[in-house]
């Protein structure tokens, strides 16, 4: 049974969340709190498996509460409740930077209380089950050495996913030149992606295309924040933009992103096609298009996230001889997406988060002529 602490200054919202979770046999609400200060005390008293946290509250807001919990070394997963607005997106990104684990958006214009309850249940229950269940992290990530991975197809044994089989895989050429880096991530992804990009120089000779599961507004603000703090140039992708070396293109919320070749250039293409794996943007959509456009000259990476989005696209890439790095279990917030790839035998290497960025940068320079250094006389 997963125990949940519900934190919100609104009695109505607290009741709505409790009602949304009441019918779940594996979840129980063990307590509530009306502000962040009370929440910190309740966490220490009740030791819940998961906390749902409002952002705007009196005395101590949700962001301050998350900081205090992390300061006290509490590793309990915290799911923020956010409004789907510019201010809500900005505050949610602040909360994630402070140590929050994930977020859901508050229901708006649903028309009835029952519709609001159902909207909360649809978003919140999978996250609670994923973060509070068997695979949750209870300690700070620990670096681990690179793990060699078998490349034979395997069946994913986890009960939450369907059996998956790959076609024949092609061993990558570690000395071949790569032309693009493709990244997929979800829960825990904002922090993970910032860590990876922090090890990549502005001189990176290839572009990076990214799917991070996020709604509209959030992806734009996320890209802007990364652009201010990273050496590489980071954009929220727009339709028909030419991919350039040293630039990162993040798929916008509620749009699938693909890449297409036009003459000697490769451009972004955004679509409103139906969601895949309940996601739009979806990693599988991006990976399939990258496979079609770049083939074996792709270096793909799957970072922390729930579910198995990216696994089918990874199989297509690996069938063409592309390389794929998966984040290891010890440093993943949720080892769903990278775990699905590893268990299907699709990863060519498994690395801790702290080593992935440097590996991407190093690998991108293989097969390329390095600029000669000037010699002083």
N, C-alpha and C positions, 0 to 999 in steps of 0.2 A: 504494500500500500504506500503510495506517494503522499506525503503530508505537505500541505500548502498553507502559507501565511499570506493573507490578502491585505494589502496596504493601500488605502485611499481615504481622502478626507470626506468624501461623499458617502453618506449612508446608502443612498440609492445605488451607487456604483458597486459598493461592497456587496450589497444584496444581490445585484445582477450577476456579479462574478460567482458568488456562492451558488446561486440558482443554476448558472451555466455548468458548474462542476458537480452539482448534486447527483446527477444520474450516472456518473462515471464510477464503475466498480473498483478501479485501481487508484482513485484519487480521493483524498479526504481533506477538507479545510479544517485545520487545527486551531486557527485563530485569526484575528483581524487587528488592524491598527489604523488610527486616523491621521498619523503623521510619521515622518521619518524617525524622529527621536524615539517614539514608542516602538516603532518597527525594529530598531536596533536592539532594544531591550527584549522584545518578543522573540527575536531570532536566538538570542543567548538563552532565553528561558525554554522555548519550545523546540529549538533545533529542527526547523522544518527542512524538507528536502528541496523545496522551491519557494521563492517569494515572488508575488506579483506586486509591482510598485508603481504607484502614480508618480507623476513628475511634480506638478504644482501642488504643494501642501504647506500648511502653516508650521511655524516653529523650525522644522527641518524638512526641506524638500527632498524629492526622490534622489536627485543627483548627489546631494550632500549625504544622504543616508547610505547610498552605495559606497561613496568614498570612506565613510566611517566603518562600514562593514569590512571593506578590504583592508583598512588600516588595522583593524582588530584581527586580521587573518581569517575572517570567515569566508569560505569558498563556496557558500551556498549559491546556486544559480539564481539570478535575479532577472525577471522578465518585466520590462518597463511597459506601462500603458501610455500610448502617445496619441496625439491628435494628428490627423492627416492634413497638416498645414505647414507653412514655412517655419513658424516658430516651434511647432511640435517636432518637426524633423531636426531642427537645429538642437533642441534640447535633448532629443533622443540620442543624437550623435555624441553630445556632451556626456550623456549617461554611459554610453558604450565605452567612451574613452576613460571614464572614471572607474570602469570595471563591471558594468552591467553585462549580462550574458546575451540577452536577446530582447525583443520587443514585439508588441502587437499594437495595432491601431484601434482606437475606440470606435464603436459603431456610430455612424452618422446617417441621418435621413432613412432610417430603417422602417419607420411607419408604425411600429408597435413594440411593446416591451418584449413580447415573445420573439419577434424578429431580432431584437438587439441581443437577447440571450443566446439565440442560435448563432448569431454572428460572432459573439465572443467565444462560444463553445468551439466553433469551427477553427478559429485561429489558435486558441489557447491550449486546448486539450493535447494536440500533437506535440506542442512545444514542452508542456509539462511532462508528458510521457517520455519524450526524448531526453530531456535534461534531468529529470528526477528519477529515471529508471536505472537500468543496469549499467548503462554506459556513461553515467555522469562523472564529472571530474570533481574530486574532493580535495585535491592538493594542487599546488602550483605546478605548472608544466616542468618536466625534467628533460634536459637535452639527452638525446640518445644517438648512438652512432648510426651511420647509414646501414640499412638492412638489405641484403641481396634478396631478390624476390623471384620465385619460379614463374615462368611465363606460360605454363600449361593452363588451359581453361579449367575453372573450378565452378562449383555450384555454391551460391551464397547460402549458408545454412541458417541464417537468422530468420526467426519466425515472422518478422515484420516485413520481409521482402520476398519477392517471388523468385523462383529458380531462374538462373541466367546462364546461358551458354554462349561462348564466343566461337567465332570461326577461327581458322588458322591464323596464328600471329606471326609477324615477320620481325626478326631480330634487328634492332636499329644499328646503324653504323655510327659508333661514337666519335668518329673523326670527320663525319660529313658536316657540311655547313647547314645551319638552320636559318630560316628566314622569318619566323614569327614565334612568339611565345603566347600561348592561350591558357587562361586561368579560370577555374571555376571555384566558387566558394559560397557559403551560406552562413549558418549560425556560427558566430565567432569570427566570421570573415573580415569585417572591417578592421579589427585589430591585427589579424593575421596578414591581411594584404598590406597594411601600413608597415608591418615588420619586414615583409618580403621586399617591398619597394625601397625600404630604407637602405638596403644593401646593393641597390642597382644604380650605377652612375648615369649621368645625363648623356654620356657618350655611347650608351647601349646601341649596337648597330642594327637592331631589329625593333619592330613595334610590339606592343603587348596589348592583347584584347582580353577583356575580363567580363565575366558574368558573376555578379554578386546579387543574390536574391534580396531585392529591396523594392519598395513601392515608389511611384513617382514622387518628385520633390526630394526624397531622401537620396537618390542616386546623384542628383545634381549637386546637392550640398556636400555629399561625401566626396565627389570628384574635386570640388573646389577646395575642400580642406586638405585632401592629399596633395593637390597641386601647390598649395602654400608651404607644405612641409617636406616635399620630396625633391630630389635632384631631377628626376624625370618630369616631363610635362604630362599632366593628367587632365583628361577631358571626360565629360559625359558625352557619349557618342551621339552624333546626329547623322541623318541619312546622307549617304553619298560622299562621305569624307575620305580623302586619300590617306592611307596608313603611312606613317612616317617613322623612321628609326628614333628611338629615345622618347617615344610618345606612348601613353597608356590611354586606351579607349574603353570606358566602362559602359556597359549596356544600360540604357535608361529604364526605369521602372515601367512595367506593363508593356514593354516592347521586346520582341525577340530581336537579337542582333546576329547578323550573318556577315561574312566577308565574301566579296565577289571580285573576280578579275575583270578589268577593263583595259585592254591593250597591255601596256607594261605596268600599269598601276593596279593596286588592290584597294577597293573601296568598302566602306561599311554599307550595310543594307538593313534597315529596320522594318519589321513587319508586325501586323496584328493577328498573325495566325493563332489558332487556339493554343492554350497552355499545354505544356508537356510536363509530366511528373508533377502536375498541379502548379507549375511555375511558368511565369512569363515576366522576365526573360528566363530561358532555360539553358543550362550548360550544354545539354545534348544538341540543341539547335546550333549553337556556336561551334561546337567541336565537329559536327558533321560538315559544316560549311568550310571550316579551316582544313579539314581533311580533303575536301574536294578541290580547294584552291591551292593549298601548299603541300599536301601529301606528306611524304616522309621528312620533309624539311621543317616539320613542326616540333616544337618542344612544349608539351602540355603539362599542366600542374593542377592537381585537385587538392584544395585546402579544406579545412574544417567545415562541416555542415551536416544537417540532417538529411535523411533519405538516401537516394541513389542517383540523383540527377548527375549526369556526366558519365555514368558507367557505359551506357550504350554508345555514346559518342566516342568514348575512350577506346572501345572495341574496334570501331571503324578506323581510328587513327593507328592503333597498334597493328591492325591488319595490313596497313600500308608501310609499316616500318618506322613510325614516329616514336619518339621517346616520351615517357610519361612519369613524372615525379609525383608521389603521393605524400602528404603530410603524415607523420607517424601518429600513433594512437596517444602516446604520452603527452604530446603537445597540442592535441586537438581538443577544442571545447566539446565537440561531438564528433565521433569517428564514424559517422554515417556515410557520407559521400566518399571520403578517402578509403574508408574501410571496405566499402562495396567494390571499389576498383581493385584494391589489394586482394580481397578474397576471390575475385573473379580471375585473378592471375594476370591483370592488365598493367600493373605498375612495373616499370623497369628499375625503379629505386624508390625507397621509402626513407625520408629524411625528417629530422626534427625541424620545426619552424625556423629556428635561428640559422639554419644552414641553407635553406632553400634559395633565398635571394642571391647569395654569393654564387651558388651553383648555377643558377640561371644566367647570371652575368658572365661567368667563366665559360659556360657551354656556348653562349651566343658568339663568343670570339674565336671559337675553334674553326679552323679552316679559312680564317680571314687574315690578310696581311696587316700586321701591326705597324703603326706609324713609327718611323725611325726617329730616335731622339737626336737632337742637335748636340754635336760634340764641340766643346769649347777648345780653342787652341791656345 
